[in-house]
Amino acid sequence: MRLRRHLVSGIIAIVVVSFLWAPLLMTALNALNRDELATRWGGATLRWFRQALANPDARGRRVFDVLTYMRIIMPEVVFAVALFLLFTKIGVPLGALAVIAGHTVWNSAYATLIVQSRVITLDPILEDAAADLGATPVRAFWRVTLPILLPAVAAAALLAFTFSFDDLVTSFYMSGTRIETLPVVLLSMIRFRLSPQINAIGIAVMATTVVSVSLLYFLLSRNAQRGRSGALPAPISFEVDAPVTRPGR
């Protein structure tokens, strides 16, 4: 009976680990696949690695993209355990700072994808026009680029806050005994007995999320309507030094 129980537990563990690591294995296989569409196995090749490293200008961008997607593809429990072992090895105390660091590393990948999708659609002519009007690169960014990126930045911030607020795995490993986030507290309460307080906390969290999303949607919609009507939030003006003319010339 005991042998049968261990056999069932081993099979379940193998299935769970295979499910967690299957996306990583598929990514590795497709990186070596000769077929461009990755719909079938066309043979092994290193062509895609050579193309990725051929352009030195885009090499840093590709490395950055790979690191971003790796944080999304990697199972969170693997990431949390690895970060926990790293902090324990180098002597970083667990607590609020460890939780903030773990949430920042994990959720910044999702925020990066949202902002990056907006950056791709930027028209470089706008920054060139601002430079022609005498704007410095810093001022052109604050007065031209940032207002265009503001909806994406707001959406990324809301998404990162939602994931961080709802995170359990990383908070469980990083909090230690000093602090307890709300998901960890709820998990501790559910372990012993179900309480009406859990339902009240759930309703309060749901109401907060709905109000936040509704407020952000209202602000973004209002900004989009003002943009379609042709009204700008503030006039964009730059100082241009006029040429000095002297009498008699």
N, C-alpha and C positions, 0 to 999 in steps of 0.2 A: 504493500500500500504506500509506504514511504517512497519507494523507488518510482512508482507511478506518479506520485505528486511532484517529485523533482523533475521527472521527464516532462510533465505538462508545464511546469514553471520555466524550464529551459526552452521549450518550444515557443512559449509566449515571449520570453526575452529575446529570442532570435528574431521573431517576427517584428517586434517593436524596434529593435536596433536596425533591422533591414529597412523598415519604413522610414526611419529618420535619416539614414545615409543613402537611400536610393536616389534622391535628387543630385547629390554630389557625385555619385558614381555615373549617373547618366550624363552629367556635365563633362566629366573627365573623358568618357567614351566619345561623346560628340566632338570634343576638342581634337581627337585623333581620327575622326571619321572623314573619309575622303569626300563623301556626299555633301554638297553644299546645303541642301534642304534638310539634312539629318532625318530623312524619312526611312532610310534603310542603311545597312552597313555596307559602305562602299570600299572598305579596305582602310588600313592604317596609313597615316601620313602626318608629317610635321609641317605641312604647307601653311596651316593657319597660324602656327607659332612664328614662322618666318615672316609672314605678312604683318603680324602684330608688332614685330620688332624691327621691321624694315624702315619705317618712317620715324626718325628720331624726334620730330616735332610732336607727333601724336603718341609717343611712347609713354610719357608721363600721364597723359589723359587716359590711356588704356589701363595702365596700372591702377589709377584711381578708380576707374569703373569696376575693375576686377575686385578690388578691395571692398567697394560698396556693395556689389552683388553677393560677395561671399558672406557678408554680415546678414544678408536677408535669407540666403539659402541655408546657411548653417542653422541647425536646430538650436533653439534658445537654451535648452538644458545643457547642451554641449558647451555653448558659449559661457553660460553662467558658471559651470564647474571649472572650465579653464581659467576664467577670470578669478574665481575663488582661490584656486591653487597658485596663481601668479601673485595675488595680493598676500597670501600666506607665506609664500617663498621670499618675497622681498620685504616683508615686514610692514605692509600697509594695514593699519587697523580697520576692522570692519565697522560700519556705521553709516552715518549720513553721507559723508564724502564718498565712501565706496559705492553706495547706492546711486548717487548722482553720477559718478564716473561710469558705472555700468549702464545706466539708462541712457546716458549721453552717447556712448559708443554704439549701443544697440539701436536706438531710435533715430540717430542722425542719418543713418542710411536711408530710411524712408523719406525724411525731410530733404535729403540731397536729391533723390529722384524727382520729387515734386518741383523743387526749384530749378533743377537742371532741365526739365521738360519745358519750363517757361523761358529759360535762358536761350535755348536753342532757337526759339521763335523771335528773338530780338533782332531788330533791324539795325545793323551797324551805321546806317546813314544818319540815324538820330544822334548818335554820339559824335559823328563827324560834323553834323550841322552845329551842334553845341560848341565844338572846338573851333569852327569857323567864326562863331559869334564871340569868341574870346574866352570861353569857359576853360578852366583848368580840368584835368582828368578827374580830380576829386569832386569838384563842383558839378561836373557833368554827371557823375555817378549819383550824387545826392539829389539833383534836380531833374534828371531825365531817366536814368536807368532804374533807380530804386522805386520811383512811383509805378513804373511798369511792372516791376517784380513784386510789388507789395501784395497783390492777391495771392500769388503763389507762396510767398513767405508766410502770410497769415494762415493759409490752409496747411502748410507744412508744420507750423507751430501748433495749430490745433490738433493735428493728427499725432504729432510727437507727444503732446501733453496727454492725449487720450490713451495712447499706448503705455506711457509711463505711469499714469494714474491707475491703470488696470493691470499692470504687470505684477505677476506673482513669483515666477521662477527666479528671475534675477534679483528681485527684492529679498526673496527667501534666503539666497546664498550670501548676499552682500550686507544685509542688515545686521547680522550677528545678534548680540543680546542687548544692544544699546537702544535701538529704535525698532519700531514696528510700523510698516505701512498698512494702509487699510485692507488690501487683499490678504496680507499675512494675518491680520487681526481676525478677519472673517473666517479664514481657514482654521484658526485656533478655536473660534467659537463653534464652528460646524463639527469639529472633531468630537466634542463632548455631547452637545445637544442642540437641537434647533430652537432658536429663540425668535420671538416677534421682532426683536431689535434688528435682526438680519434683514427682515423684510422692509423695515423702516429705512435702514441704511441703503438698501438697494433702490428704493423709490427716490430717496434724496439724491443719490448719484445719478439716476436716470434723469431726474428733473434738471439737475445741473448740466448734464450733457446736452439735453434738448435745448435748454435756454442758451447755452454757449453756441451751439451750432446755428440756432435761429438768429442770434445776434450777429454772428459772422456773416451769414447769408444775407441779412438785411443790409449790412454795411457794404459788402461787395456788390450787391445789386444796385444800391444807391450810387456807388462809385461808377459802375458800368453805365447807368442811365445818364449820369452827368457827362461821361465821356462821349456817349452817343449824341447827346444834345449839343456837344461842342463847347461846353463850359469846362474850363480847367480849374482845378482846385486853387491854383495860385499862378499868377503870370510868371512865365519864364523869361527872365531878362538877364543879360550879361553886359558888363561894362567893357566897352571897346575903346582903346586909346586912339583918338583921332590924330592924324599927322599934323604937326605944328608947321605953319607957314610963316615965314618972316617977310617983312615989307621989303620991297625992292628985288625980290626974287621971283 
